[in-house]
Amino acid sequence: MKKTALLLGFAASILLGFTAQKNNTYTVDVNQSSITWIGRKVTGEHTGKIKIASGKLIADAKALKGGDFTIDMTTITCTDLTGEYMEKLLGHLKSDDFFSIEKNPVSKFEITNVSKPTKNMATITGNLTIKGITKVISFPAFITIKGKTLKAEAKKVIVDRTQFDIRYGSKSFFNLGDKAIDNDFELSINLLANR
């Protein structure tokens, strides 16, 4: 009887250890993580950054499995302009013409699927929420898992702003000639997370 109990206890501890090892949660280091953006128009482009407020990533020893993160829209910056022109652009981006940041201070991304995951590459699919509107997007990402650190880097994440009711300056809705702003904007996402 004692041997059976010991064996059951041993088996349970192995199973619990295996489960813990199988799925690890990594907390995103918001100070070491970043998002950069590019918005293009007929006559040029603008660039900037946005801070991540919080996030977590879930992975086993070999690959990313899931996770989510929150973006603090109030931290949006512009890196290609200065002074009055920068302030004017940021005011416009924060207004109801674009991201309605006073009403929607955060955006979110939740991973729903990771296909062909390896330690180095995966295709990420998930729910992106901007202005309270959620749409599915997919993009490739480079994944590195080393010890207690996970790094995820996604370049050229393309987002169609019109899907989130951001239509200002869109040639899909207005005849603006060389004043048109591209529907797509581009994100570059770099996450560093630790467990």
C-alpha positions as CSV (number, residue, x, y, z in Angstrom):
1,M,0.0,0.0,0.0
2,K,2.8,2.4,0.9
3,K,4.6,1.5,-2.3
4,T,1.5,2.2,-4.3
5,A,1.1,5.6,-2.6
6,L,4.7,6.4,-3.2
7,L,4.5,5.5,-6.9
8,L,1.4,7.5,-7.3
9,G,3.0,10.5,-5.6
10,F,6.1,10.1,-7.7
11,A,4.0,9.9,-10.9
12,A,2.0,12.9,-9.9
13,S,5.1,15.0,-9.2
14,I,6.6,14.0,-12.6
15,L,3.3,14.9,-14.3
16,L,3.1,18.3,-12.6
17,G,6.7,19.0,-13.4
18,F,6.1,18.1,-17.0
19,T,3.0,20.3,-17.2
20,A,4.9,23.2,-15.6
21,Q,7.7,22.7,-18.1
22,K,5.4,22.3,-21.0
23,N,3.7,25.8,-20.6
24,N,5.7,28.7,-19.2
25,T,4.4,32.2,-18.9
26,Y,6.8,35.0,-19.7
27,T,6.1,38.6,-18.5
28,V,6.8,41.3,-21.1
29,D,9.4,43.8,-19.9
30,V,7.7,47.0,-21.0
31,N,11.0,49.0,-20.6
32,Q,12.9,46.6,-23.0
33,S,10.0,46.2,-25.5
34,S,8.9,48.6,-28.2
35,I,6.6,49.3,-31.1
36,T,7.5,51.6,-34.0
37,W,5.1,52.8,-36.6
38,I,5.2,54.1,-40.2
39,G,2.3,55.9,-41.8
40,R,2.6,56.7,-45.5
41,K,0.9,59.2,-47.8
42,V,1.3,60.1,-51.4
43,T,3.9,62.8,-50.7
44,G,5.9,61.0,-48.0
45,E,5.7,59.2,-44.6
46,H,5.8,59.8,-40.9
47,T,7.4,57.5,-38.2
48,G,7.1,57.2,-34.5
49,K,6.9,54.9,-31.4
50,I,4.2,53.6,-29.0
51,K,4.9,52.0,-25.6
52,I,3.6,48.7,-24.4
53,A,1.7,48.9,-21.1
54,S,1.7,45.2,-20.2
55,G,1.8,41.7,-21.7
56,K,2.5,38.0,-21.3
57,L,3.7,35.3,-23.7
58,I,3.2,31.6,-23.3
59,A,5.7,29.1,-24.6
60,D,7.1,25.6,-24.1
61,A,10.8,24.8,-24.3
62,K,10.6,24.8,-28.1
63,A,8.1,27.4,-29.3
64,L,5.7,30.2,-28.7
65,K,2.2,29.1,-28.0
66,G,0.2,32.2,-27.1
67,G,-0.1,35.4,-25.2
68,D,-1.3,39.0,-25.4
69,F,-0.2,42.5,-24.8
70,T,-1.7,46.0,-24.3
71,I,-0.5,49.1,-26.1
72,D,-0.7,52.5,-24.3
73,M,-2.0,54.7,-27.1
74,T,-1.4,57.9,-25.0
75,T,2.4,57.4,-25.4
76,I,2.3,57.7,-29.2
77,T,5.3,59.8,-30.5
78,C,6.5,61.1,-33.8
79,T,10.2,60.7,-34.6
80,D,10.6,62.4,-38.0
81,L,9.2,65.9,-37.0
82,T,10.0,68.4,-34.3
83,G,8.3,71.4,-32.7
84,E,5.0,72.8,-34.0
85,Y,4.8,70.3,-36.9
86,M,5.3,67.4,-34.6
87,E,2.7,68.6,-32.1
88,K,0.2,69.3,-34.8
89,L,0.6,65.7,-36.2
90,L,0.3,64.1,-32.8
91,G,-2.8,66.1,-32.0
92,H,-4.3,64.9,-35.2
93,L,-3.4,61.3,-34.5
94,K,-4.9,61.5,-31.0
95,S,-8.1,63.1,-32.3
96,D,-11.3,61.4,-33.5
97,D,-10.1,61.7,-37.0
98,F,-7.6,58.9,-36.2
99,F,-7.3,56.9,-32.9
100,S,-9.7,58.8,-30.6
101,I,-7.2,58.3,-27.8
102,E,-9.1,60.1,-25.1
103,K,-12.0,57.7,-25.6
104,N,-9.7,54.7,-26.4
105,P,-6.5,55.0,-24.4
106,V,-5.4,51.4,-25.0
107,S,-5.2,49.0,-27.9
108,K,-4.8,45.2,-27.5
109,F,-3.5,42.2,-29.4
110,E,-4.3,38.6,-28.4
111,I,-2.6,35.7,-30.0
112,T,-5.2,33.1,-31.1
113,N,-2.9,30.8,-33.2
114,V,0.8,30.1,-33.8
115,S,1.4,28.1,-37.0
116,K,4.7,26.4,-37.8
117,P,6.2,27.4,-34.5
118,T,10.0,26.9,-34.0
119,K,12.5,28.6,-31.8
120,N,13.2,31.0,-34.7
121,M,10.1,31.6,-36.7
122,A,6.3,31.4,-36.6
123,T,3.2,32.9,-38.2
124,I,1.2,34.7,-35.6
125,T,-2.6,35.1,-35.9
126,G,-4.6,37.1,-33.4
127,N,-7.2,39.6,-32.5
128,L,-6.1,43.3,-32.8
129,T,-8.4,45.8,-31.0
130,I,-8.2,49.5,-31.9
131,K,-10.9,52.0,-31.0
132,G,-12.9,49.2,-29.5
133,I,-13.1,47.4,-32.8
134,T,-11.5,43.9,-33.1
135,K,-10.1,42.4,-36.3
136,V,-8.0,39.3,-37.1
137,I,-4.5,39.9,-38.4
138,S,-1.6,37.6,-39.2
139,F,2.1,38.2,-39.6
140,P,5.5,36.4,-39.4
141,A,7.7,36.7,-36.3
142,F,11.2,35.7,-35.3
143,I,11.1,34.0,-31.9
144,T,14.1,33.3,-29.6
145,I,13.8,31.3,-26.4
146,K,16.9,31.1,-24.3
147,G,16.7,30.1,-20.6
148,K,14.2,32.3,-18.9
149,T,14.1,34.9,-21.7
150,L,11.8,35.0,-24.8
151,K,12.3,37.5,-27.6
152,A,9.7,38.1,-30.3
153,E,10.3,40.4,-33.3
154,A,7.8,41.1,-36.0
155,K,8.7,43.5,-38.8
156,K,6.3,44.9,-41.3
157,V,3.0,44.1,-39.5
158,I,0.5,45.6,-41.9
159,V,-2.7,47.0,-40.5
160,D,-5.6,48.4,-42.6
161,R,-6.7,51.4,-40.5
162,T,-10.1,51.6,-42.3
163,Q,-11.1,48.3,-40.8
164,F,-11.0,50.2,-37.4
165,D,-13.1,53.1,-38.6
166,I,-10.1,55.3,-39.3
167,R,-11.1,56.8,-42.6
168,Y,-9.5,60.3,-42.6
169,G,-7.6,61.0,-45.8
170,S,-8.4,57.6,-47.3
171,K,-8.6,57.5,-51.0
172,S,-11.1,54.6,-50.6
173,F,-13.6,57.1,-49.3
174,F,-12.5,60.5,-50.5
175,N,-11.1,61.9,-53.8
176,L,-8.0,63.6,-52.3
177,G,-5.4,63.4,-55.1
178,D,-1.9,63.9,-53.7
179,K,-3.2,64.6,-50.2
180,A,-4.4,60.9,-49.8
181,I,-3.1,58.9,-46.8
182,D,-2.5,55.2,-47.3
183,N,-5.0,52.9,-45.7
184,D,-2.3,50.6,-44.4
185,F,0.1,51.5,-41.7
186,E,3.1,49.4,-40.7
187,L,4.2,48.3,-37.2
188,S,7.4,46.8,-36.1
189,I,7.0,44.9,-32.8
190,N,9.8,43.9,-30.5
191,L,9.0,42.1,-27.3
192,L,11.3,40.9,-24.6
193,A,9.7,38.8,-21.9
194,N,11.1,36.9,-18.8
195,R,9.8,34.2,-16.5
